Amino acid sequence: MKSLTIQILFLFALSAAFGQGNATISGYINEESSGEPIIDGQVFVPTLQKGASSNQFGFYSLTL
């Protein structure tokens, strides 16, 4: 019985791990005082080692 319970819990954990999809974080980077867009601003998530740069309008999009 204990082995069956462990197997069922393992299957639930496995399905949860593969069931997660990608997430996209996006937004604008602007100068605080003037509100002007920051061109080529950097957004970085250190724990995932992923980043993105903003375009000429200050927009960035990062898919995790």
RAJOVEN-V284139 format. One record per residue. N is the residue number from 1. RES is the residue in one small letter. SS is DSSP state (H for helix, E for strand, - for the rest). PSI is psi in radians with two decimals (* if undefined). Layout:
n;res;ss;psi
N;RES;SS;PSI
N;RES;SS;PSI
//
This chain:
n;res;ss;psi
1;m;-;-0.71
2;k;H;-0.68
3;s;H;-0.70
4;l;H;-0.70
5;t;H;-0.75
6;i;H;-0.71
7;q;H;-0.73
8;i;H;-0.77
9;l;H;-0.68
10;f;H;-0.72
11;l;H;-0.71
12;f;H;-0.75
13;a;H;-0.69
14;l;H;-0.75
15;s;H;-0.59
16;a;H;-0.63
17;a;H;-0.69
18;f;H;-0.23
19;g;-;-0.14
20;q;-;2.31
21;g;-;-3.03
22;n;-;2.65
23;a;-;2.51
24;t;E;2.24
25;i;E;2.25
26;s;E;2.80
27;g;E;-2.91
28;y;E;2.51
29;i;-;2.07
30;n;E;2.64
31;e;-;2.29
32;e;-;-0.76
33;s;-;-0.71
34;s;-;-0.34
35;g;-;0.05
36;e;-;2.51
37;p;E;2.54
38;i;-;2.01
39;i;-;2.35
40;d;-;0.58
41;g;-;2.64
42;q;E;2.36
43;v;E;2.24
44;f;E;2.39
45;v;E;1.77
46;p;-;-0.65
47;t;-;-0.47
48;l;-;-0.11
49;q;-;0.76
50;k;E;2.56
51;g;E;3.04
52;a;E;2.78
53;s;E;2.60
54;s;-;2.68
55;n;-;-2.89
56;q;-;-0.23
57;f;-;0.03
58;g;-;0.12
59;f;E;2.44
60;y;E;2.73
61;s;E;2.23
62;l;E;2.07
63;t;E;2.17
64;l;-;*
//
